[in-house]
Amino acid sequence: MNPTPAPKKLTRSATDKWLGGVCGGLAEYTGVDATLIRVITVVLIVVGIGTTVLVYLAAWLLMPQAQVTQVWGPPTTDGPTAPPPPSA
């Protein structure tokens, strides 16, 4: 029996962001390229649809930030070990 996958959540991207991560989050949620969403957003702002800016700001405030899972852990030492002292 296969476990059911967790439902997708709409969050701001923590890795694919330019301003607030809203377009990157929408891209991750929908599976569309983030560049396409950014271009559409800029075109809507330039064309003069003023609500686009308000919707973006509202999404920035209301969408939670995505949790980042660390691939790399903290270093186990403070650096490379020193070579042994020369013997006299």
C-alpha positions as semicolon CSV with decimal commas, in nm:
position;residue;x (nm);y (nm);z (nm)
1;M;0,000;0,000;0,000
2;N;0,140;0,341;-0,100
3;P;0,123;0,622;0,154
4;T;-0,074;0,922;0,035
5;P;0,148;1,220;-0,039
6;A;0,106;1,532;0,167
7;P;-0,105;1,801;0,001
8;K;0,088;2,081;-0,165
9;K;0,102;2,407;0,026
10;L;0,130;2,750;-0,129
11;T;0,434;2,910;0,034
12;R;0,686;3,175;-0,060
13;S;1,001;3,019;-0,198
14;A;1,309;3,035;0,021
15;T;1,548;2,951;-0,260
16;D;1,394;3,084;-0,584
17;K;1,326;3,446;-0,499
18;W;1,413;3,789;-0,627
19;L;1,202;4,016;-0,413
20;G;0,984;3,825;-0,171
21;G;0,963;3,473;-0,308
22;V;0,600;3,504;-0,418
23;C;0,660;3,426;-0,787
24;G;0,899;3,145;-0,698
25;G;0,643;2,998;-0,459
26;L;0,370;3,017;-0,723
27;A;0,604;2,845;-0,968
28;E;0,680;2,562;-0,725
29;Y;0,309;2,519;-0,648
30;T;0,187;2,519;-1,009
31;G;0,487;2,354;-1,174
32;V;0,529;2,646;-1,416
33;D;0,868;2,808;-1,477
34;A;0,931;3,093;-1,232
35;T;1,061;3,317;-1,511
36;L;0,728;3,293;-1,692
37;I;0,538;3,392;-1,379
38;R;0,776;3,684;-1,321
39;V;0,737;3,805;-1,681
40;I;0,357;3,788;-1,655
41;T;0,368;3,978;-1,326
42;V;0,591;4,252;-1,469
43;V;0,374;4,283;-1,781
44;L;0,060;4,319;-1,568
45;I;0,229;4,588;-1,358
46;V;0,358;4,779;-1,663
47;V;0,026;4,757;-1,848
48;G;-0,123;4,943;-1,559
49;I;-0,331;4,692;-1,374
50;G;-0,276;4,845;-1,032
51;T;-0,428;4,558;-0,844
52;T;-0,130;4,340;-0,942
53;V;0,094;4,533;-0,704
54;L;-0,164;4,506;-0,426
55;V;-0,212;4,134;-0,483
56;Y;0,165;4,078;-0,482
57;L;0,206;4,273;-0,158
58;A;-0,085;4,088;0,002
59;A;0,062;3,754;-0,105
60;W;0,399;3,859;0,035
61;L;0,239;3,934;0,371
62;L;-0,004;3,640;0,385
63;M;0,191;3,351;0,229
64;P;0,411;3,172;0,482
65;Q;0,781;3,132;0,410
66;A;0,878;2,782;0,294
67;Q;1,079;2,579;0,542
68;V;1,433;2,514;0,425
69;T;1,577;2,174;0,496
70;Q;1,950;2,194;0,539
71;V;2,136;1,960;0,311
72;W;2,469;2,038;0,470
73;G;2,511;2,013;0,844
74;P;2,736;2,228;1,054
75;P;3,106;2,147;1,034
76;T;3,226;1,891;1,284
77;T;3,554;2,077;1,345
78;D;3,672;2,436;1,333
79;G;3,883;2,363;1,028
80;P;4,147;2,128;0,902
81;T;4,371;1,964;1,152
82;A;4,717;2,113;1,195
83;P;5,016;1,910;1,081
84;P;5,221;1,753;1,358
85;P;5,514;1,962;1,487
86;P;5,850;1,881;1,335
87;S;6,061;1,644;1,542
88;A;6,394;1,779;1,659
